[in-house]
């Protein structure tokens, strides 16, 4: 059966590749989507890398020919969301890496370590106690608290290392304030991504390997979802979930675009 979706939001790690390892079925899937004229947007919770970096990695290492415009990170979603609500309140303090800083700068936000309007906490592999201390004190003094995403861990060659959500939780615990969260499974990144591709949600499907982030994000925003069993979630875990993915496949080769 052929599917009616005009847009595909696709997760990266576990779905499109596994760390440095290729998933050949994913490259074939993307190629079929492109040949069919579908809109492809990689929607990722990683805020540390720029879209240019992600697109280059996909092209050079995974046989997937896409442009930076095909990549939507939590850094871009955070900047787009803040741009929509900030008005002239454009001062930010950032715990994060270059991807997040660049996205905010492109939307006209400036770094202010004394009296920012917003404190944004994302993944920062060079985080220090001093940076976190500053974030906590600024939020307690009235800055609005934004978290890029709630991922507790990230898979890398060392194992499951702390993710952005671990840093966000530390700041939340020390401020007793809940942040506005941007990334999957929250609605915000999906709403911003839909604006980016200019499609209604019923014409888009979310493709991912993680029920708790990718599929839950689709459910939260009222979109269809396709869970592929090449990454994190296992069939026996997913079977227990109250709301099931719209579709599941063992491999993206099994999906007819």
N, C-alpha and C positions, 0 to 999 in steps of 0.2 A: 504494500500500500504506500502511496506517495503522500507526503505531508504538506500541509498548507502554509507552514511558517515562512514568513519573509525574512525574519531576523533570527540569528542564533547568538545567544550570549554563552561564551564558553570559558570554563575555568582553565587554569594553566596546570599547576603541579598536581599530578595524579590523573589528570584527564588528557592533557596535550603532551606531556612528557613526565618522566619520573626523575627529578633532579637532573642529572646530566644524561640520563638514559632516554633513548627515543621510544616513542610509542608509534610504530609505523602506521597502525590503523588510524591514528589521529591525523597524521599528515594526509592520508588518502581521503579521510572525511572532509577536511578543510578544502582540499582540492576539488572534491565533488560539490561542496557548497558554493565555491567560487564559480565553478563551471555552470551551476544552475542560477547564478546571479543573485544569490542570497546575501544579505548584510551580515557580516561576521564581526563580532566585537568580543575580544577576550576581556572578561571581567574578573579582576584579581584583587585579593585583599592585600597584596604586597604593596606597601607605600614607599619602599626604599629605592626602587628602580624607575627610571624614566621610561615612557613608552618607546623612545628610540632604542634604548638598551634592550627591552623585551623583544621588539620587532627584529632587531639585529640577531639576537640569540636564536629566535625561531627560524630565521632565514639561514643562518650559518651553521647551526647545530642540529636542527630538527626537520629540515626539508619543507618548511612551511613558509610560503612566500607572502608576507603581509607587510603593511606599512605601520608606522607609529599611530596613525589615525584609527587602526583596528584594535588598539589596546586602551583599556580603561581601568586605571588603578584606583585604589582607595585614596591615593594622593590627589588625583584629578577630581574624584567625587567629593572629597573634603573641600577642595578649593571651589568647585562649582556650587556646592551647598552653601558655603559661607558667603560666596559672592551674591547669592540670592537673598540672604537674610541680613547682611552686614550693613548695608547703606554706607554711611561714611565712617563706620567703625572698622578701621582697616589695620589695626595694630595687633600683632600676634607674637606669642612666645611659643617656640616649637621644640619639642623633644622628638627628634626624628632625623632622617637622613636626607641626602640631596634630592631624591625624587619628590619628597613632600615639600621641601623648601622651594624647589623650582616651580612646582605647581602653584603654590601660594603667591610667589613673586610674580608669576605671569598674570595673576588676577589682581595685581595691584596691592597686595598685602605687604606690610613692612614689619620687620622684627623690632620688637620693643621689649626690653628686659625689665623695665621699671613699672609701666602701667598699661599692659596690653588689654585689648577688649576680649581676646580669646586666648586660651592656652590649649594647644593641640598636642596630644600625645600619640605617637606612632612607634614603630619599631626603630630602635636606635642601638646599633651594636657597639657604639662608643659611649653609651650612657654612663653618667657618673652620679654619685650621691648628690653632688652640688646641683646638677641639672634638675634632678627630681625634686630636690628641696625647693628650688626656685619655682618650679611648676606648682607645687603644693601651696607655697606662700602666696603666689599670685592668684590662684583660684580662691583661696581663703580670703583674699583681699577684694574679691568681686569679679574676677575675670571669668568668662563662660568657658566651661570645660568640654572639650571635644575629644573623642577617641577615634582613631582611624578604624580599628577593628578589634574584635574580641578573641582572636585566635590565641589560645593558651600556649600552643607550641608550633614550631616550624620543623619540618623534616629537613635535615641536611646530612652530609656525609658522616657527621659525628653522632647522629641520632636525633631524638626529638628535643630540640633546644627551645628556650623560652621565646614565645611570640609576643607580638605587640600587646595582646590582651593582658599579658602578665605585668607589663609596665603600667598599663591603664589601671589595672586592679590595685597596684601599689598606691598610685596617686588617689584613686577613689577611696581607698581605706584610710589614707592620711587626711583627706579633706572631708570625708563623710558626705561627698557629693556625687550624684550619679552623672556620668557624662552623656552627652548626645553621641551615640555611636553611628558610624557611617557605613562600615563594610558589611559584607554578608555575615550573618543571616538577616541583617536589618534591611528595612525597606529603602532607606535613603539611597544607597548605591544603585539599586535597581531603578528607582524613579529617575535618578540623574542619567543613568545609562539609556533609558527609554527616550529621554529628551535628546540625548546625543544622537541616537539613530533615527529619531523622529518617526517612531512607529507606535501603534497602540499595543498594549500588553498582550492582547489575544493573538497578535500576529508574530509574537516572539516566544521562543522556548529557551530555557536555561539548561545548559549541559554541564554536568559536573560529576565528580567521584565521591563527594562528601555530603551525606544526607544532612548533617547538622549545620553546614554553611550554605552550600550551593542550592540544595533542594529546599531547605527551610526558607532561604531568601525568596525563592520563586513562590512558595506557598504564602509567605507573608505579604507579598505584593499582588497575589492573585494571578500568577502566570503558570503556564504549563512547564513541566520539567522532564528531563531525561537523565536518569542516573546510569552511569557506566561503571561496571565493576572492574576498573583497572587501577584503583587507588585505595582510598581509605575505607569506605563503607563496605560491609559484607552482607550478602543476601539474608543471612539468618538474623542480623541486627535490624535490617531495614524492614523485614517482615513484621517486627514487633511494633513499628511506629503507627501511631493513630492515623496519620494522614500519609498515604502512599505517594511516591513519585507518579507522575502521569504515565511515564514509560520507564522501563529498565532494559538495559542490554549488557551482554557480556563484553562485547567489543563494539567500537564505533563502526566497524565494517558491517554490523547487523542493521544499521539504520539506513532506511531508504529516504533520500532527500527529495 
